[in-house]
Amino acid sequence: MQVGDWVRVKATVPSPKYGWEDVTRNSIGIVHSLQDDGDAGIAFCFRSKLFLCSVADVEKAQPFEVGEKVHVSPSISQPRLGWLNETAATIGAIARIDMDGTLNIKVSGRKSLWKVAPGDAERLSAFEVGDWVRQKPSIGSRPTYDWNSIGKISIAVVHSIQDSGYLELAGCFRNGKWLTHNTDIEKVEPFKIGQHVRFRAGISEPRWGWRDANPDSRGIIAGVHADGEVRVAFFGVPGLWRGDPADLEIEKIFEVGEWVRLRNDADKWKSLRPGSIGVVHGVGYHGDAWDGTIHVAFCGEQERWTGPSSQLEGVSKFVVGQRVRIRGYIRQPRFGWSNHNHSSIGTISSIDADGKLRIHTPAGARAWLIDPAEVEKVEEEEEICVGDWVKVKDSIATPTYQWGDVNHNSIGVVHRADDGELWIAFCFCERLWLCKAWEVEKVRPFRQGDRVRIRPGLVSPRWGWGMETYASKGEVIGVDANGKLRIKFRWRDRLWIGDPADIVLDDAPSLTEAPNGFYS
């Protein structure tokens, strides 16, 4: 069991350790804290305080995910959070999930989100008519409804959606339709007209024979039928070739000007390594047919790289005006530091045809030349979301809803967000703290395994020093949902409980240390 797990009371438990209170067997919550004595604090969206119980009282529940379609379960007559002008027939998609499990559902035609308790919600099929699917690799030799020796690699198309999670499928490889359960299958990307394809590696023979094609043939999808059957225009093969999509695979072809990166399994070439970024300059042909190779210009190399498209992956292109900085793990940039360092942020002033970036910084009179693989984009202030760790900006004198017990050093976790306002959990507050989204900024979250020490200059930790001093160094063993840290200091048997505002990382490079003691 871990903080963040979705749980419900086990069916075999007659009563939780400290009683039911307002929790029921259908209630689903999220673990917010784990105690040394085996107790857990669980957040339920209809409670203002954590529900305490033994870890042995609960079991994991399948977590809901953003984008899933849901409705109120037919067995629920009155939802925990009310109907809010909706009905049992209302269907929506989860747009946001609060830290207490509240599902914020987007309903078509409604401006505001409908809040539903996870224990009241029921998932609808994630599949739609027309989706391409295949049997999950994890399913054994006999799924719920046997595929009749169709084979795990076969691709089918959803023809209709039945009751109780069953789907009717159609495929080009057999007559008629058949049923399967939605838990037995997974979606695959459908083929589209215009895509380049080749035969799947290792295929002994296509479903309907080679018919003038061969294992090295390459072609373009010219037609796609409702049952998945495709028509392919193969180079050198007269007419359109009828095929089963399971016999083919997409071959990515990059257009001139696209930015690409060498994949991790790509071969080394001259100074290039996996991760090198370049710009596509052309494609290779054998006669009138594409030979499967791509020509790419990489900065620092006079000769163009030529290789299979399978060794490349697309990346978002850099553009003039973007702000960038050297990645933290780069010790020595390819073209030198030019009197800059890791904290230097510059603006792209021009881009060479091979992708080399020319950067302008206030500290430099000349353009700073940088390999695009060595930089990261500096985004403008990002939207703050549920789960982000934040602190009040130094520029805020007094928050809109006052300070309460919070101050500029306090660090909390966003539990709920709505209409420009945030509800933040601090480890020293019983209730969520309300503020405007523009009044706080993100900080790096602490994670299990972080090596830490007590913040220099701290007068007294929130819950006392215990046996520790400024020289103490330890490892984060647990992180509660409100940011409370459980730290194992060296030579100590018991865990030390700490406020994240009292702690700093011990192993981060000082170059990137922020004024608040965190590292970006």
Secondary structure, 3 states (H helix, E strand, C coil): CCCCCEEEECCCCCCCCCCCCCCCCCCCEEEEEECCCCEEEEECCCCCCCEEEEHHHEEECCCCCCCCEEEECCCCCCCCCCCCCCCCCCCEEEEEECCCCCEEEECCCCCCCEEECHHHEEECCCCCCCCEEEECCCCCCCCCCCCCCCCCCCCEEEEEECHHHEEEEECCCCCCEEEEEHHHEEEECCCCCCCEEEECCCCCCCCCCCCCCCCCCEEEEEEECCCCCEEEEECCCCCCEEECHHHEEECCCCCCCCEEEECCCCCCECCECCCCEEEEEEEEEECCEEEEEEEEEECCCCCCEEEEHHHEEECCCCCCCCEEEECCCCCCCCCCCCCCCCCCCEEEEEECCCCCEEEECCCCCCCEEECHHHEEECCCCCCCCCCCEEEECCCCCCCCCCCCCCCCCCCEEEEEEECCEEEEECCCCCCCEEEEHHHEEECCCCCCCCEEEECCCCCCCCCCCCCCCCCCEEEEEEECCCCCEEEEECCCCCCEEECHHHEEECCCCHHHECCCCCEC
